[in-house]
């Protein structure tokens, strides 16, 4: 998994299954249909079974700047919440929001947080070479007749045996391009199948060439699936600050 090139051989899903293109002309002309974009993302990511990937990559125009990227993330959050309320009678609220520079490889993991949650990750263009991959541990759980939480307990993906157990369920994001702005949305849930619960995936990043004097900036939002009326952990004022701030934390 950690060796360059190995990750590219993993393909449970094809790139056409999880990639969404938003052209530069659409962005600059204001012709992006955010309702349609939200619907496409919701279908691919907010699955309640295993018939969709549980993640997507949204390609944006190469000239999309950092603040516009973060604004798109907030617009997407609002549209996903609207659809979620209509379809499942639940809300998506912002649980965390922050910006960080990360140049360390990670093992397969979920980001903690509520049992049902999404990650909306805005990647800024970077010279740091990196690869992303997903593992459908929820489908693995269904095939084994156990819950996703039990998969993490019995087959910890931080160790080689667990990683090998999940290898048939891996997909390398071959359309992910670190040189361009893009948004990656990940179903970060760990809920068991049933009652319309969201079915999550694990994610991993491999940094092929760390560059200490360059940045690999990720604008991260976690959305929690919660009962209607639940207050967000991130206020509207804090969310606006997330869109406009120049601060970036270095994550190790």
Rosetta blueprint (number, residue, H / E / L):
1 X L
2 X L
3 X L
4 X L
5 X L
6 X H
7 X H
8 X H
9 X H
10 X L
11 X E
12 X L
13 X L
14 X L
15 X H
16 X H
17 X H
18 X H
19 X E
20 X E
21 X E
22 X L
23 X L
24 X H
25 X H
26 X H
27 X H
28 X H
29 X H
30 X L
31 X L
32 X L
33 X L
34 X H
35 X H
36 X H
37 X H
38 X H
39 X H
40 X H
41 X H
42 X H
43 X H
44 X H
45 X H
46 X L
47 X L
48 X L
49 X L
50 X L
51 X L
52 X L
53 X L
54 X L
55 X E
56 X E
57 X E
58 X E
59 X E
60 X L
61 X L
62 X L
63 X L
64 X L
65 X L
66 X H
67 X H
68 X H
69 X H
70 X H
71 X H
72 X H
73 X H
74 X H
75 X H
76 X H
77 X H
78 X H
79 X H
80 X H
81 X H
82 X H
83 X H
84 X H
85 X H
86 X H
87 X H
88 X H
89 X L
90 X E
91 X E
92 X E
93 X E
94 X E
95 X E
96 X E
97 X E
98 X E
99 X E
100 X E
101 X E
102 X E
103 X L
104 X L
105 X L
106 X L
107 X L
108 X L
109 X E
110 X L
111 X L
112 X L
113 X L
114 X L
115 X L
116 X L
117 X E
118 X E
119 X E
120 X E
121 X E
122 X E
123 X E
124 X L
125 X L
126 X L
127 X L
128 X L
129 X E
130 X E
131 X E
132 X E
133 X E
134 X E
135 X E
136 X L
137 X H
138 X H
139 X H
140 X H
141 X H
142 X H
143 X H
144 X H
145 X L
146 X L
147 X L
148 X H
149 X H
150 X H
151 X H
152 X H
153 X H
154 X H
155 X L
156 X L
157 X L
158 X L
159 X L
160 X H
161 X H
162 X H
163 X H
164 X H
165 X H
166 X H
167 X H
168 X H
169 X H
170 X E
171 X E
172 X E
173 X L
174 X L
175 X L
176 X L
177 X L
178 X L
179 X L
180 X L
181 X L
182 X E
183 X E
184 X E
185 X E
186 X E
187 X E
188 X L
189 X L
190 X L
191 X L
192 X L
193 X L
194 X L
195 X L
196 X L
197 X L
198 X L
199 X L
200 X L
201 X L
202 X E
203 X E
204 X E
205 X E
206 X E
207 X E
208 X E
209 X E
210 X L
211 X L
212 X L
213 X L
214 X L
215 X L
216 X L
217 X E
218 X E
219 X E
220 X E
221 X E
222 X E
223 X E
224 X E
225 X E
226 X E
227 X E
228 X L
229 X L
230 X L
231 X L
232 X L
233 X L
234 X L
235 X L
236 X H
237 X H
238 X H
239 X H
240 X H
241 X H
242 X H
243 X H
244 X H
245 X L
246 X L
247 X L
248 X L
249 X E
250 X E
251 X E
252 X L
